[in-house]
Amino acid sequence: MAENDQERNEKPTGKRLEKAREEGQVPRSPELSAAAVLLVTAGSLHFFGGSLGASLYDIMRTGLSPSSAAALDPGIALSTASAQMLRALIACAPLLGLTMIAALVAPLALGGWNFSPAALAPNFTKLDPIAGFGRFFSARGAVELVKAFAKFLVVGVIAVAVLRKQSAQLLALGAAPLHAGIAQAASLSSDALLAVSAGLALIAAVDVPWQLWQHSKKLSMTREEIREEMKESEGAPEVKSRIRRTQREMARRRMMQEVPKADVVVVNPTHFAVALRYDESRMRAPLVVAKGMDLIAARIREVATAHAVPIFEAPPLARALHHNVEIGGEVPATLYVAVAQVLTYIYQLKAARTSGARPPEPPAIDPAIDAARH
């Protein structure tokens, strides 16, 4: 069982994935990025190739036809060259902008955006030549070598096929007018890039699932690591026990603070104690403000005695209230009559003590009421 616990065959938890992300470990596919950049470049050439070719042709014609003053004056020649370079940059801006966007967005398709300061920290262990050779001859290194060979083979085969198909058109470019030749060259380039990017997309379709699986495998956990993580997140058993004990103590103190406000404490007489309060103007039914057994019941009786809260012995009613009503809950309808008898007696007793009259006789609580707790 201990050996099975050490096998990394459990999926990484959310906490493990989040920690790896903070350290800069996210799945990435260079093949996906390369395919996306080539595809966007090919599409841009396809749509903007004609206008780009015309602009470059005009820039070239203007640049190669300087006036006599511009040719002889270094200042004019420099300003003219700067102007032509700016025109060329503006003409190429759509193509360069879309390519840059593809280079930035493509990695986000796998792993999303992630900025990790921890990944920027220097790690001198990566400079270890022995570890480097180990990575080179590892299973991952072998896979990368196979991928590189497959990429070379796919791109090479596609390039040869495209060149053979376009050979006649490429040879005809030498006889075409310059303006038309530039536009035709852009069109041929876009077709070639589209074919190559399709091949790279095929490689990326295989590489993306591989990178996801490799990332998950790298972060896989043992059962012992999962148990330790649960302890860290939820707390050790002794810590949780201490917290629960503290919470119970705080709840008990709050409960004891309500006992002096009670109208009566119904007891068993020693094992159970339930404190009741009733305000006809604000409550639909009497509330249980405190309850307890044994030591807690004894403490409730002590607080009640210290604050002159009446104590009424009714074992069946005390047991029924303790088992059926939570602290802060209303007395159930099945116990209305019995509780009303007790409260009426307490009110009559207070009135008799105030007026000096003879105290009333305690009511007889039906012993069968104890069955209500079942």
N, C-alpha and C positions, 0 to 999 in steps of 0.2 A: 504493500500500500504506500509506503514511504517512497519507493522508487517511482511509482506512478505519479505521485505528487510532484516529482521533479521533472516530469515530461512537460515540455511546453506545447501542449495541445489544446489549451483553452483560448478562446477568442479574447482579444484585449478589451478591457473594460473602458467605459467612457472616460474615467479619470486617467487611465494610462494613455489613451489617445490624446487627451487634452494636454497632458504633460509632455508627450512627444512633440506635439504641435508647438508648445512653448519653446522647446529646444530646437525647433526648425526642422523636425522630421515629418515631412509630408510627402505623399506619393507624387512623383514627377515623371514625365515621359518626354525625353528629348526628341523622340521620333514624332510625337504629336506636335510639338512646337515647330519642328522643321517642316512637317507636312503643311501646317497651317500657314506658315510664312510663305512657302513656295506657292501654295494655292492662292493666297491673297495677291501675291506679286503677279502671278499669271493672269488672274482676273483683272487686275489693274492695267496690265499691259494690253489685255484684250479690249477693254473699254476706253482707255486713255492713250493707247499706242499711237493712233492716228494723229491726234492733236499734239501729243508729245513729240512725235517724229517731225511734224511740221514746225513746231517751235524750235527744236534743235537744229533743223535744217536752216531756218532763218538766222539763228544765232551763229551758226557756222559760216553762212554766206556773208553776214555782216562782219564777222570777225576776220575773215580772210580777204575782205575788200576794204582795207583802210584808206583813208584819204592821204595825200602826200604830207600834209601837216601832221596828221596823227602818226604816220610812219616815222617821221623825222624828230618829233618832239617826245621825249621820254615821259613827260608829265601827262600829255594827252593820251599816249599809248597805254599808260598805266590806268588812267581813269576809264578809258574805253574797255580795257580788259576786265576791270572790276564791274563795270555795268553789265557786260556780257555774262560774267559769272553769276551775278545776281539774277539775271533773266533765266539762266539755265537752272538755278536753284529753285526759282518760283515755278518754272515749268515742270520740274521733277517733284515738287512738293506733294501733290496728291499721291503719287506712287510711293514716295518715301514715308509719308504720313500713315498711309494705310498699312504699309509693311511694318512700321514701328508699332502701330496699334495691335497688329496680329502677333508680333513678338511679345508684347506685354500681356495680352489677353489669353493667348493659347495656354500658357502654364496654369492659369486660374481655372481652366476647365477640369483639371485634375488636381484636387487638393485645395483649391480656392486660394484666396489672398492670405498671406501669412508673413508677418514681420516679427522676427525673433532676434532680440539683442543677444541672446545666448549663443545663437549660431554665428554671430560676428566675433565672438571671443576667440582669441588664438588657441589652437589646439596643437601643441607640439608633438603629440603622439602620432599625428598623421605624417610627420616627417621621418618616422622610423622606417628605414629601408627594408628591414626584415618583415615588418607588418605589411608594407607595400607589396613585396613579392608574394606574401601570403594572400592578399586580396586579389592579386593578378592571377594566381593559380587556383583560386577558389571556384566554387560552382557559379557564383555570380559573375566572376571574371570570364568563365567559359561561356556563359550565356551572352555577355556583352560582346565577346569575340564572334560568336555565331551571328548575333544581330548585325555587327559591323560588316561581316562577310555577306550576309543576306542583303543588307542595304546596298553594298557595292555591286552585288550581282544583279539586283532588281534595277537599280539606276543604270548600270552598264547596259543591260539588255534593252531597257526602254530607250536609252540614248541612241544605241545602234539602230534600233528599229525606226526611231523618229528621223535620224539622219538619213537612213536609206530611203524613207518615204519622202523627205523634203530635199533630197539631193538635187533634183532637177530645178526646183525653185531656188535653192541656194546658189547654184551655178548661174542662174538667170539674173541674180542680183547685180552681177558685174556689168551687165549690159543695160540695166534699167536706169532711168534718170535718177539723179540723186534724191530728189524729193520723194518720188515713188519708192525708191529703193529703201529709204529709211523707214517708211511706213510698212513696207512689206517685211522688212527685217524684224520690226516690232511684233508684227502678227505671227511670224514664224517662231519667234522667241516665246511668245505667250503660249502657242500650241505645244511647244516642246516642254515648257515649264508645267503646263497642265498635265501632260502625260507623266512627267517625272513625279509631280506632287501626288498623282493618283497612286503611283507605286509606293511612295512614302506613306500615304494614307493607309494602304494595305498593311504595311509594316506596323504603323501606329495602332491599327485595330487589333493586332496581336500583342503589341507591347503594353498597351494600357491595362488590360486585364492582368498581365504578368506583373506590372509594377504594383497594382493594387494587392495582388496575392502576396508578392514579396514583402510589401510594407506590413500587411497584416501578420505574416509569418514572423517577421523581425520583431514585432511587438507582442507576439503571443506570450501567454503567461502560464505558469504552473498553478496548480490548485492552492498550493501553499501561499503563493504571491497574492492570489485573489482573497484568501482568508485574511492575510495580513493587511491588505488594502481595506477590507471591510472593517477590520478592527480600528484602523486609523481614521476612517471616515465616520464610523458609528461610535467609536470609543471602546476601550477595553472593558470586559465584563465587570471588573471591580470598580472602574470609574463610573459606568452606567448605574451600578448598584448604589454607589455613593450619591450619585445625582438623584436617583429615585428616592433614596432615604431622606435626602435634604428636602426634596419636593414634598414628601409626605409630612415631614416635620413642619414645613411652612404652612401646608394646608391645615394641619392640626392646630397650629397657633391661631390661624385666621378663624377656624371653627370655634376655638375656645373664646375668642373675642366676641362671638355672637351669643354665647350662653347668657351673659348678664342682661341681654335685651329680650330673652325669651319670656313667655307668659307662664310656662310650666315645664317641668322635666318629668317625663314618664319613665319609671324604672321598673326593674324585674324581680327583686329589688337590688341585686348586686351584679348580675352578669350583663344587663343591658341598661342603657340610658339614652333617651331621645328627648331633645329639647324642641319645643314647639312655640311658634309665635304666630299671632293672628291680629290683623288690623282690618276691621270690617270695612273701613272706608277705602282701603287700597288693595285688598287681597280678595280673590274669589274663594280661597280655601286656606286653612292653616298651613304654614310652611314648617318643614323640618330644618332647623338651623344648625343642629349638631346632633351627632349620634356616635355611639361607640360601644365596645364590649370590654369587659374585665377592667384592665388598668385605665383605659380611656374613659370607660363608664364611671369609674371611681373619680377620675379627675373632673368629669363633667358635674358630678354631684358636689364635689368640693367647691368648684367655682360657683355653682348655683347657690349653695349654702352661704358662701361668703357674700353674695350679692342679694340675698333674701329672695331668690327665685323659688317659688313653691315646688316641692317634689311630691309626686303622686305615684303611689305604688299600684301598678296594674300590669302584672306579668304578661298576660296574653296580648294586651294592646302594645306593650313595649316591644315584644318579639315581632309582632306583625308590622309595626312601624319600621323597625330596624331592618327587616328583611325585604320590605316592599317599597320603601321610599328612599331616594338618594338625598344627600345634603342639598338644600336649596329647592327641593321638590315639594309639590303640593300633596297633601293627604288625599289618598284615593277615595272615591265615592263610597266604597264598601266600608270604610272606617269613619265616615262622617258622623254617624250617630254616636259612636263611642267617644270620639274626640270632642264632639259637642257637649256630651255629658261631663267630661273632665273639665273643659273650659268653663262651662256654666257653674260647676262646683267651685272652681278657683275664683271666679268673679264674685260668687255669693260669699265665699270665705273672706275675701278682701273687704267686701262691704260690711260683713258682720264684725270684723275686727275694727273697722273704722268707727262703726256706730256703737260698738260694745255689746251687740246682740249675741244671741246664742249661735255658735257656728253650726252650719248645716251638716247633715249626715253625708258621708262620702257615697257616691253612686256605686252601684254594683255593676261592674263590667262583665258582660257575658263571656265566660271562659271559651265558648265555641268560636270566638272571634280569632283565636290563635290559628284556626284552620285557614284563614285568609292568606297567610304567608306561603301556603303551598299552591 
